[in-house]
Amino acid sequence: MQRLAINTLYITGAGVSAASGIPTFRGEDGYWTIGSKNYTPMQMATRAMYQNAPKEFLAWYYHRFATYRNHGPNDVHYWLKDKNLITQNIDGLDGKAGNKNYIAVHGRLDQMTLFHQQGENVETVITPWNEVDEAHLHNSLFEVFNIQNQAPVINHSFKPFVLLFDEYYTELYKISEAQQRMVNADKIVFMGTSFSVNITQMALEIAREYNIALEVVDPHPAHILHPNVSYKKMTALEYIQSN
């Protein structure tokens, strides 16, 4: 009798990109550890901050994210290139590794959108990061994101294609497709995530409802409440080498 293939969904976090030289979010040099001169990271990464202090927001975003835009994929990204994948990362490394069908559920560093009301249907466009002049950073970023008079304007300016803390998942981030992939999975493997964001909680709720097996890959895995979960206390790189 032919054995049916198991539909495994991989959900990855910042730990997967650490080997590419990109900081994790809560490590010693993590994105959420180092803020700007005047604000904490949790204050910076909000839509309200972009609207009210775009100069601070864009400079922080550029230094904490865009400076890593030319980093390359590591072995884990290449291993995942033909896998059913949802990533929390915005670094775009899964696409660089060749995965044509992954969902970047928190957005992508290399793209931006028209600054719009949440829920509206807009297209993503490539962010011209190479046009940024670091010697005149604030003015240059304002030009790239089409900001005049010190504040972004709805349906005129641009916004980084990234889901901020005070925003919610919309179809721009393919949330319905992401949820359907979770429902359809026979197993969900979490790799390099701290389970501190909404998408992982959503996946856990679906897994409980549909009795989907879980696997957690992390050197220090977070304990989760689920009747069918296994823990792999290792890095993502060690995991792929053992599979």
Backbone as CSV, one residue per row, in Angstrom:
resi,resn,N_x,N_y,N_z,CA_x,CA_y,CA_z,C_x,C_y,C_z
1,MET,0.848,-1.191,0.000,0.000,0.000,0.000,0.884,1.241,0.000
2,GLN,0.557,2.190,-0.883,1.351,3.416,-0.974,1.041,4.321,0.215
3,ARG,2.080,4.839,0.848,1.909,5.715,1.993,1.628,7.134,1.522
4,LEU,0.599,7.747,2.101,0.252,9.107,1.726,1.263,10.084,2.324
5,ALA,1.621,11.083,1.545,2.563,12.089,2.020,1.911,12.938,3.110
6,ILE,2.694,13.296,4.097,2.198,14.150,5.171,2.339,15.609,4.754
7,ASN,1.260,16.350,4.910,1.283,17.777,4.593,1.821,18.532,5.803
8,THR,3.101,18.891,5.751,3.745,19.595,6.854,3.839,21.075,6.534
9,LEU,3.393,21.886,7.461,3.508,23.332,7.342,4.612,23.812,8.275
10,TYR,5.534,24.598,7.746,6.616,25.168,8.543,6.298,26.640,8.832
11,ILE,6.409,27.024,10.092,6.230,28.416,10.492,7.535,28.866,11.131
12,THR,8.192,29.823,10.506,9.529,30.203,10.951,9.555,31.598,11.571
13,GLY,10.531,31.779,12.486,10.744,33.062,13.130,12.177,33.522,12.965
14,ALA,12.552,34.525,13.728,13.849,35.187,13.552,15.034,34.262,13.773
15,GLY,14.854,33.197,14.562,15.951,32.280,14.808,16.481,31.618,13.552
16,VAL,15.640,31.507,12.539,16.047,30.878,11.281,17.042,31.755,10.517
17,SER,16.933,33.057,10.672,17.815,33.963,9.921,19.053,34.384,10.699
18,ALA,19.180,33.916,11.931,20.329,34.309,12.749,21.650,33.902,12.094
19,ALA,21.678,32.736,11.456,22.910,32.260,10.812,23.281,33.090,9.589
20,SER,22.358,33.935,9.124,22.651,34.840,8.011,23.159,36.190,8.514
21,GLY,23.375,36.288,9.830,23.898,37.522,10.398,22.845,38.560,10.704
22,ILE,21.579,38.136,10.754,20.487,39.057,11.056,20.066,38.848,12.508
23,PRO,20.064,39.904,13.321,19.754,39.733,14.745,18.350,39.185,14.957
24,THR,18.189,38.422,16.025,16.855,38.008,16.428,16.183,39.193,17.115
25,PHE,14.936,39.018,17.527,14.199,40.158,18.050,14.493,40.447,19.513
26,ARG,14.769,39.414,20.283,14.896,39.628,21.721,16.254,39.224,22.277
27,GLY,17.235,39.033,21.403,18.579,38.724,21.855,19.295,39.981,22.343
28,GLU,20.565,39.828,22.663,21.339,40.949,23.210,21.385,42.131,22.259
29,ASP,21.452,41.852,20.966,21.476,42.913,19.950,20.226,42.829,19.085
30,GLY,19.132,42.426,19.688,17.918,42.164,18.933,17.173,43.416,18.510
31,TYR,16.279,43.237,17.556,15.478,44.350,17.042,14.699,45.037,18.160
32,TRP,14.149,44.237,19.066,13.323,44.825,20.126,14.133,45.136,21.376
33,THR,15.432,44.976,21.307,16.294,45.327,22.434,16.849,46.732,22.269
34,ILE,17.186,47.091,21.039,17.780,48.391,20.765,16.768,49.284,20.076
35,GLY,16.480,50.405,20.687,15.510,51.342,20.129,16.197,52.519,19.468
36,SER,15.510,53.657,19.448,16.097,54.883,18.930,16.576,55.714,20.121
37,LYS,16.985,56.937,19.867,17.474,57.805,20.936,16.370,58.139,21.936
38,ASN,15.159,58.286,21.437,14.072,58.791,22.280,12.967,57.781,22.577
39,TYR,12.947,56.645,21.856,11.815,55.732,21.988,12.285,54.284,22.111
40,THR,11.478,53.478,22.757,11.745,52.046,22.823,11.326,51.411,21.508
41,PRO,11.823,50.213,21.196,11.402,49.530,19.972,9.894,49.307,19.903
42,MET,9.275,48.987,21.040,7.832,48.737,21.028,7.058,50.013,20.702
43,GLN,7.626,51.159,21.044,7.006,52.424,20.670,7.277,52.773,19.219
44,MET,8.475,52.426,18.754,8.853,52.785,17.393,8.041,52.050,16.352
45,ALA,7.855,50.759,16.552,7.263,49.914,15.507,5.748,49.975,15.516
46,THR,5.218,51.181,15.368,3.768,51.368,15.354,3.362,52.291,14.212
47,ARG,2.145,52.113,13.793,1.560,52.991,12.773,1.447,54.425,13.311
48,ALA,1.111,54.543,14.590,0.990,55.865,15.207,2.314,56.612,15.142
49,MET,3.427,55.907,15.385,4.728,56.550,15.315,5.034,56.986,13.882
50,TYR,4.694,56.156,12.916,4.939,56.539,11.528,4.147,57.793,11.159
51,GLN,2.924,57.884,11.647,2.096,59.043,11.328,2.569,60.302,12.046
52,ASN,3.001,60.159,13.294,3.288,61.329,14.120,4.760,61.712,14.172
53,ALA,5.639,60.741,13.940,7.082,61.036,13.968,7.778,60.217,12.882
54,PRO,7.437,60.467,11.624,7.976,59.639,10.534,9.493,59.723,10.402
55,LYS,10.091,60.853,10.781,11.541,60.980,10.694,12.216,59.968,11.609
56,GLU,11.747,59.891,12.861,12.286,58.915,13.812,11.995,57.496,13.360
57,PHE,10.763,57.260,12.933,10.353,55.916,12.529,11.208,55.406,11.377
58,LEU,11.327,56.180,10.313,12.031,55.713,9.122,13.520,55.549,9.365
59,ALA,14.117,56.432,10.163,15.538,56.294,10.468,15.784,55.025,11.272
60,TRP,14.925,54.767,12.259,15.058,53.537,13.052,14.846,52.303,12.173
61,TYR,13.823,52.342,11.346,13.533,51.210,10.470,14.708,50.943,9.530
62,TYR,15.270,52.007,8.996,16.400,51.852,8.082,17.604,51.223,8.790
63,HIS,17.949,51.735,9.960,19.128,51.232,10.662,18.925,49.825,11.215
64,ARG,17.711,49.479,11.650,17.474,48.199,12.295,17.049,47.109,11.320
65,PHE,16.603,47.484,10.116,16.142,46.475,9.161,16.809,46.606,7.796
66,ALA,16.724,47.789,7.199,17.175,47.939,5.810,18.673,47.721,5.649
67,THR,19.436,47.915,6.711,20.875,47.686,6.600,21.208,46.214,6.385
68,TYR,20.231,45.331,6.609,20.448,43.896,6.391,19.870,43.416,5.054
69,ARG,19.507,44.344,4.202,18.772,43.976,2.987,19.605,43.156,2.000
70,ASN,20.929,43.234,2.085,21.770,42.508,1.137,22.334,41.210,1.701
71,HIS,21.907,40.833,2.891,22.358,39.555,3.446,21.734,38.405,2.664
72,GLY,22.432,37.290,2.633,21.980,36.151,1.845,21.385,35.030,2.673
73,PRO,20.687,34.103,2.026,20.087,32.958,2.722,21.151,32.044,3.307
74,ASN,20.763,31.283,4.321,21.643,30.256,4.855,21.077,28.875,4.502
75,ASP,21.705,27.834,4.996,21.307,26.472,4.625,19.858,26.149,4.997
76,VAL,19.369,26.751,6.068,17.985,26.491,6.474,17.012,27.038,5.446
77,HIS,17.256,28.244,4.942,16.386,28.817,3.914,16.386,27.948,2.655
78,TYR,17.561,27.458,2.274,17.624,26.602,1.085,16.890,25.278,1.322
79,TRP,16.970,24.755,2.522,16.261,23.517,2.846,14.751,23.733,2.781
80,LEU,14.310,24.925,3.103,12.881,25.250,3.120,12.349,25.706,1.758
81,LYS,13.199,25.765,0.754,12.786,26.407,-0.497,11.652,25.687,-1.218
82,ASP,11.486,24.386,-0.967,10.395,23.653,-1.611,9.341,23.211,-0.593
83,LYS,9.338,23.862,0.577,8.426,23.481,1.644,7.218,24.413,1.704
84,ASN,6.156,23.911,2.333,4.973,24.708,2.638,5.340,25.622,3.805
85,LEU,5.431,26.928,3.558,6.104,27.807,4.508,5.341,29.107,4.758
86,ILE,5.218,29.435,6.038,4.791,30.764,6.481,5.920,31.316,7.333
87,THR,6.400,32.505,7.015,7.460,33.083,7.836,6.999,34.374,8.488
88,GLN,7.459,34.573,9.704,7.230,35.830,10.404,8.278,36.864,10.022
89,ASN,9.336,36.431,9.348,10.457,37.307,9.030,10.151,38.192,7.832
90,ILE,10.678,39.408,7.860,10.478,40.315,6.737,11.730,40.426,5.871
91,ASP,12.753,39.623,6.159,14.038,39.783,5.476,14.053,39.302,4.032
92,GLY,13.054,38.545,3.608,12.976,38.104,2.221,13.937,36.991,1.848
93,LEU,14.622,36.398,2.824,15.644,35.400,2.517,15.042,34.105,1.968
94,ASP,13.810,33.789,2.330,13.180,32.584,1.771,12.951,32.742,0.273
95,GLY,12.590,33.941,-0.146,12.442,34.189,-1.575,13.773,34.143,-2.296
96,LYS,14.809,34.693,-1.680,16.144,34.648,-2.287,16.645,33.216,-2.422
97,ALA,16.198,32.342,-1.499,16.620,30.941,-1.542,15.843,30.142,-2.575
98,GLY,14.763,30.706,-3.105,14.042,30.032,-4.178,12.631,29.572,-3.858
99,ASN,12.124,29.854,-2.659,10.747,29.470,-2.343,9.807,30.444,-3.043
100,LYS,9.020,29.928,-3.979,8.158,30.770,-4.804,6.759,30.936,-4.222
101,ASN,6.452,30.168,-3.181,5.065,30.130,-2.708,4.957,30.343,-1.204
102,TYR,5.950,30.971,-0.610,5.874,31.170,0.835,5.048,32.413,1.155
103,ILE,4.534,32.451,2.371,3.762,33.602,2.834,4.609,34.382,3.823
104,ALA,4.868,35.643,3.509,5.563,36.547,4.432,4.478,37.289,5.201
105,VAL,4.014,36.702,6.286,2.790,37.152,6.939,2.963,38.475,7.686
106,HIS,4.202,38.928,7.853,4.450,40.230,8.475,5.008,41.246,7.492
107,GLY,5.008,40.902,6.207,5.485,41.831,5.200,6.889,41.505,4.724
108,ARG,7.441,42.419,3.906,8.756,42.194,3.317,9.569,43.469,3.275
109,LEU,10.808,43.352,3.661,11.724,44.477,3.730,11.926,45.159,2.381
110,ASP,11.900,44.399,1.309,12.210,44.960,-0.007,11.013,45.637,-0.670
111,GLN,9.882,45.704,0.021,8.676,46.250,-0.593,8.041,47.341,0.266
112,MET,7.203,48.140,-0.377,6.414,49.156,0.307,5.044,49.222,-0.364
113,THR,4.119,49.880,0.299,2.773,50.040,-0.255,2.382,51.505,-0.170
114,LEU,1.327,51.847,-0.888,0.714,53.146,-0.677,0.263,53.207,0.781
115,PHE,0.450,54.321,1.427,-0.005,54.488,2.816,-1.527,54.578,2.795
116,HIS,-2.171,53.524,3.243,-3.616,53.391,3.062,-4.299,53.046,4.378
117,GLN,-5.624,53.166,4.370,-6.412,52.693,5.498,-6.350,51.169,5.519
118,GLN,-6.153,50.586,6.695,-6.009,49.143,6.792,-7.242,48.436,6.224
119,GLY,-6.981,47.363,5.485,-8.057,46.587,4.883,-8.296,46.912,3.427
120,GLU,-7.832,48.063,2.966,-7.984,48.415,1.559,-7.059,47.554,0.707
121,ASN,-7.465,47.309,-0.527,-6.694,46.486,-1.454,-5.681,47.357,-2.186
122,VAL,-4.414,47.193,-1.858,-3.362,47.952,-2.524,-2.278,46.993,-2.995
123,GLU,-1.474,47.459,-3.923,-0.379,46.651,-4.429,0.911,46.956,-3.672
124,THR,1.807,45.995,-3.678,3.143,46.237,-3.144,4.071,46.602,-4.294
125,VAL,5.024,47.471,-4.002,6.029,47.872,-4.994,7.407,47.757,-4.349
126,ILE,8.416,47.675,-5.177,9.781,47.544,-4.687,10.239,48.855,-4.026
127,THR,10.802,48.752,-2.848,11.350,49.926,-2.174,12.732,50.239,-2.744
128,PRO,12.948,51.437,-3.252,14.252,51.780,-3.857,15.295,52.140,-2.795
129,TRP,15.661,51.158,-1.989,16.613,51.422,-0.908,17.933,51.966,-1.420
130,ASN,18.320,51.580,-2.626,19.610,52.022,-3.149,19.636,53.520,-3.460
131,GLU,18.474,54.150,-3.463,18.413,55.594,-3.693,18.597,56.387,-2.404
132,VAL,18.644,55.693,-1.281,18.791,56.382,-0.003,20.218,56.895,0.149
133,ASP,20.337,58.173,0.451,21.632,58.821,0.673,21.843,58.925,2.180
134,GLU,22.738,58.091,2.712,22.937,58.065,4.161,23.519,59.368,4.703
135,ALA,24.167,60.132,3.860,24.707,61.418,4.302,23.597,62.434,4.571
136,HIS,22.464,62.227,3.951,21.285,63.087,4.163,20.076,62.174,4.402
137,LEU,20.208,61.343,5.438,19.292,60.215,5.624,17.837,60.629,5.740
138,HIS,17.531,61.574,6.611,16.125,61.905,6.844,15.449,62.453,5.584
139,ASN,16.093,63.395,4.919,15.504,63.958,3.703,15.393,62.911,2.611
140,SER,16.397,62.061,2.522,16.391,61.035,1.494,15.268,60.025,1.725
141,LEU,15.062,59.618,2.974,13.975,58.687,3.282,12.617,59.322,3.013
142,PHE,12.484,60.595,3.304,11.231,61.296,3.015,10.956,61.307,1.506
143,GLU,12.001,61.440,0.715,11.814,61.406,-0.739,11.379,60.024,-1.200
144,VAL,12.024,58.985,-0.688,11.689,57.621,-1.081,10.242,57.289,-0.739
145,PHE,9.791,57.736,0.435,8.439,57.402,0.875,7.435,58.526,0.586
146,ASN,7.868,59.490,-0.214,6.989,60.553,-0.720,6.267,61.284,0.415
147,ILE,7.054,61.777,1.353,6.505,62.508,2.493,6.898,63.977,2.384
148,GLN,5.887,64.851,2.378,6.114,66.288,2.432,5.460,66.834,3.700
149,ASN,5.901,68.007,4.119,5.296,68.681,5.286,5.362,67.836,6.548
150,GLN,6.397,66.979,6.634,6.744,66.277,7.880,5.767,65.199,8.319
151,ALA,4.815,64.808,7.463,3.873,63.755,7.856,3.393,62.989,6.630
152,PRO,3.285,61.662,6.706,2.771,60.886,5.573,1.290,61.166,5.351
153,VAL,0.884,61.109,4.101,-0.497,61.407,3.731,-1.143,60.149,3.158
154,ILE,-2.331,59.822,3.662,-3.066,58.659,3.175,-3.282,58.757,1.666
155,ASN,-3.039,57.645,0.980,-3.238,57.522,-0.472,-2.327,58.456,-1.287
156,HIS,-1.238,58.885,-0.674,-0.267,59.714,-1.388,1.155,59.271,-1.061
157,SER,1.453,59.179,0.212,2.781,58.729,0.646,2.860,57.206,0.583
158,PHE,4.048,56.681,0.847,4.251,55.237,0.926,4.564,54.836,2.363
159,LYS,4.438,53.556,2.631,4.728,52.995,3.948,5.482,51.692,3.752
160,PRO,6.473,51.408,4.590,7.123,50.097,4.495,6.093,48.978,4.590
161,PHE,6.274,47.959,3.770,5.352,46.813,3.786,5.720,45.924,4.969
162,VAL,5.265,46.341,6.134,5.551,45.613,7.367,4.371,45.799,8.311
163,LEU,3.970,44.716,8.958,2.871,44.760,9.912,3.385,45.296,11.237
164,LEU,2.822,46.418,11.670,3.268,47.074,12.890,2.418,46.640,14.089
165,PHE,2.896,46.967,15.282,2.257,46.452,16.490,0.810,46.895,16.647
166,ASP,0.480,48.079,16.196,-0.890,48.555,16.343,-1.705,48.365,15.064
167,GLU,-1.253,47.479,14.197,-2.013,47.118,13.002,-2.502,45.681,13.142
168,TYR,-3.333,45.252,12.208,-3.884,43.901,12.262,-3.694,43.207,10.917
169,TYR,-3.745,41.877,10.957,-3.585,41.086,9.737,-4.726,41.365,8.767
170,THR,-4.369,41.641,7.520,-5.358,41.839,6.458,-4.983,40.948,5.287
171,GLU,-5.782,40.999,4.240,-5.495,40.174,3.060,-4.228,40.620,2.344
172,LEU,-3.775,41.828,2.613,-2.489,42.261,2.073,-1.380,41.322,2.530
173,TYR,-1.541,40.758,3.734,-0.564,39.830,4.307,-0.989,38.366,4.130
174,LYS,-1.983,38.147,3.270,-2.450,36.807,2.921,-2.902,36.012,4.148
175,ILE,-3.615,36.678,5.023,-3.977,36.031,6.273,-4.958,34.882,6.070
176,SER,-5.901,35.005,5.147,-6.854,33.913,4.911,-6.155,32.680,4.362
177,GLU,-5.227,32.890,3.426,-4.478,31.758,2.886,-3.616,31.119,3.971
178,ALA,-3.026,31.944,4.826,-2.205,31.417,5.917,-3.049,30.549,6.847
179,GLN,-4.235,31.012,7.200,-5.118,30.239,8.075,-5.535,28.933,7.412
180,GLN,-5.816,28.979,6.102,-6.215,27.763,5.403,-5.084,26.754,5.350
181,ARG,-3.870,27.219,5.179,-2.725,26.300,5.194,-2.608,25.625,6.561
182,MET,-2.878,26.359,7.612,-2.841,25.772,8.953,-3.906,24.689,9.100
183,VAL,-5.103,24.989,8.671,-6.214,24.026,8.779,-5.921,22.761,7.993
184,ASN,-5.299,22.905,6.823,-5.042,21.766,5.939,-3.841,20.926,6.351
185,ALA,-3.038,21.408,7.273,-1.797,20.717,7.631,-2.053,19.467,8.462
186,ASP,-1.227,18.448,8.237,-1.213,17.266,9.098,-0.263,17.479,10.274
187,LYS,0.744,18.326,10.056,1.714,18.648,11.103,2.202,20.068,10.893
188,ILE,2.402,20.792,11.984,2.964,22.138,11.925,4.283,22.133,12.683
189,VAL,5.342,22.576,12.011,6.664,22.650,12.622,7.018,24.120,12.829
190,PHE,7.233,24.508,14.084,7.653,25.863,14.408,9.180,25.873,14.532
191,MET,9.813,26.785,13.836,11.274,26.851,13.842,11.736,28.248,14.219
192,GLY,12.498,28.347,15.313,13.117,29.615,15.677,12.156,30.719,16.031
193,THR,11.069,30.393,16.727,10.112,31.417,17.117,9.866,31.366,18.616
194,SER,9.571,32.532,19.193,9.361,32.631,20.635,7.886,32.559,21.012
195,PHE,7.009,32.375,20.022,5.561,32.302,20.256,5.020,33.573,20.915
196,SER,5.584,34.700,20.552,5.168,35.952,21.172,4.353,36.842,20.237
197,VAL,4.011,36.325,19.047,3.242,37.123,18.101,1.925,36.423,17.786
198,ASN,1.006,37.189,17.226,-0.353,36.685,17.040,-0.453,35.507,16.089
199,ILE,0.410,35.466,15.067,0.275,34.403,14.076,0.567,33.038,14.684
200,THR,1.493,32.969,15.626,1.782,31.684,16.270,0.643,31.279,17.198
201,GLN,0.035,32.243,17.859,-1.107,31.927,18.712,-2.288,31.454,17.873
202,MET,-2.465,32.061,16.718,-3.508,31.635,15.796,-3.275,30.191,15.355
203,ALA,-2.024,29.859,15.042,-1.686,28.501,14.612,-1.941,27.497,15.733
204,LEU,-1.603,27.874,16.958,-1.838,26.976,18.092,-3.323,26.721,18.307
205,GLU,-4.135,27.746,18.182,-5.582,27.574,18.345,-6.159,26.656,17.272
206,ILE,-5.700,26.821,16.036,-6.169,25.963,14.942,-5.695,24.530,15.166
207,ALA,-4.453,24.375,15.610,-3.919,23.031,15.863,-4.725,22.314,16.936
208,ARG,-5.114,23.027,17.969,-5.926,22.411,19.025,-7.305,22.033,18.489
209,GLU,-7.887,22.925,17.706,-9.239,22.680,17.201,-9.276,21.493,16.247
210,TYR,-8.249,21.345,15.418,-8.243,20.305,14.400,-7.313,19.141,14.758
211,ASN,-6.802,19.145,15.960,-5.948,18.064,16.451,-4.757,17.828,15.517
212,ILE,-4.047,18.885,15.203,-2.890,18.823,14.315,-1.622,18.647,15.155
213,ALA,-0.791,17.701,14.778,0.457,17.451,15.494,1.397,18.643,15.356
214,LEU,2.143,18.917,16.426,3.070,20.043,16.435,4.488,19.590,16.750
215,GLU,5.439,20.338,16.213,6.851,20.124,16.521,7.477,21.497,16.743
216,VAL,8.233,21.634,17.807,8.858,22.914,18.138,10.373,22.759,18.075
217,VAL,11.003,23.505,17.177,12.451,23.428,16.979,13.081,24.703,17.519
218,ASP,13.834,24.572,18.620,14.472,25.731,19.227,15.421,25.231,20.316
219,PRO,16.595,25.845,20.452,17.511,25.407,21.520,16.894,25.551,22.912
220,HIS,16.025,26.542,23.053,15.324,26.758,24.321,13.834,26.925,24.019
221,PRO,13.171,25.836,23.676,11.793,25.933,23.198,10.820,26.411,24.264
222,ALA,9.890,27.251,23.845,8.812,27.665,24.735,7.851,26.498,24.909
223,HIS,7.393,26.287,26.129,6.438,25.207,26.386,5.052,25.662,25.951
224,ILE,4.369,24.820,25.189,3.036,25.170,24.721,2.038,24.106,25.149
225,LEU,0.815,24.527,25.325,-0.253,23.626,25.746,-0.902,22.999,24.520
226,HIS,-0.606,21.720,24.312,-1.158,20.990,23.177,-0.980,19.505,23.467
227,PRO,-1.977,18.687,23.163,-1.876,17.264,23.515,-0.896,16.464,22.672
228,ASN,-0.482,17.002,21.516,0.376,16.243,20.614,1.504,17.133,20.105
229,VAL,2.496,17.361,20.974,3.614,18.228,20.606,4.928,17.550,20.980
230,SER,5.914,17.696,20.103,7.256,17.197,20.399,8.230,18.358,20.313
231,TYR,9.272,18.297,21.143,10.242,19.379,21.225,11.598,18.899,20.709
232,LYS,12.194,19.702,19.846,13.523,19.439,19.319,14.440,20.544,19.832
233,LYS,15.184,20.253,20.902,16.016,21.275,21.528,17.316,21.427,20.746
234,MET,17.208,22.117,19.632,18.347,22.308,18.726,18.087,23.518,17.852
235,THR,19.129,23.961,17.186,18.963,25.054,16.232,18.276,24.538,14.970
236,ALA,17.788,25.460,14.167,17.176,25.071,12.901,18.186,24.367,12.003
237,LEU,19.445,24.818,12.036,20.484,24.182,11.229,20.713,22.741,11.670
238,GLU,20.766,22.506,12.974,20.935,21.143,13.476,19.728,20.282,13.101
239,TYR,18.569,20.884,13.101,17.347,20.144,12.760,17.377,19.656,11.314
240,ILE,17.733,20.546,10.377,17.714,20.122,8.971,18.800,19.096,8.697
241,GLN,19.884,19.161,9.450,20.958,18.186,9.266,20.549,16.798,9.763
242,SER,19.563,16.759,10.632,19.097,15.471,11.172,17.878,14.946,10.419
243,ASN,17.415,15.652,9.406,16.227,15.253,8.641,16.566,15.042,7.167
